[in-house]
Amino acid sequence: MKQTYTITAFSENHIGLLNRITIIFTRRRVNIETLTVSPSAIKGIHKFTISVNETREMVEKVVKQIEKTVDVIKAFYHTDDEIIFQEIALYKVPTKVLLASNSIEKIVRKSGGRIVEVTPEYAVIEKMGTSEETQELFDHLNALGILQFTRSGRIAVTRLNEELLHNFLQERNIKW
């Protein structure tokens, strides 16, 4: 049965690694829902956070294939209940719509968003949450007029008390 999995892969930051990782998904015909790459808590190590809607068996195969990639140190996969995850979204709306009534401000406050910038031409609203929550605010604001919209990929940390990568590195006496 398909469900959402979050795959995290840790590596040094090498040119072309993102391409090699995404090719693994392409070859297995697995669609990437979101992809975020950033430095990790360990200096010199980057974290790839990839969300997919797939079967457990396919995710296990993909993770094993990712780990075979030369520059990847370790990869893990988790279900949504095993992690804490968020996305960030930015919405740009015309200032005249914002000032016409207090409906946008009410919608933004109710959703837990915030207004981050207001100019004579536009206002920018920020919302952190799940993709469903950021999409819900988009739907409300779109009815009033949106100039631009963008949403980040998923970022996530595990709910486990143990730090998976740190433990993996310690078990192998690898120092970073």
Stockholm file with secondary structure:
# STOCKHOLM 1.0

chainA/1-176         MKQTYTITAFSENHIGLLNRITIIFTRRRVNIETLTVSPSAIKGIHKFTISVNETREMVEKVVKQIEKTVDVIKAFYHTDDEIIFQEIALYKVPTKVLLASNSIEKIVRKSGGRIVEVTPEYAVIEKMGTSEETQELFDHLNALGILQFTRSGRIAVTRLNEELLHNFLQERNIKW
#=GR chainA/1-176 SS CCEEEEEEEEEECCTTHHHHHHHHHHHTTCCEEEEEEEECSSTTEEEEEEEEEECHHHHHHHHHHHHTSTTEEEEEEEEGGGEEEEEEEEEEEEHHHHHHCSHHHHHHHHHTCEEEEECSSEEEEEEEECHHHHHHHHHHHHTTCCSEEEECCCEEEESSSSCHHHHHHHHTTCCC
#=GC SS_cons         CCEEEEEEEEEECCTTHHHHHHHHHHHTTCCEEEEEEEECSSTTEEEEEEEEEECHHHHHHHHHHHHTSTTEEEEEEEEGGGEEEEEEEEEEEEHHHHHHCSHHHHHHHHHTCEEEEECSSEEEEEEEECHHHHHHHHHHHHTTCCSEEEECCCEEEESSSSCHHHHHHHHTTCCC
//
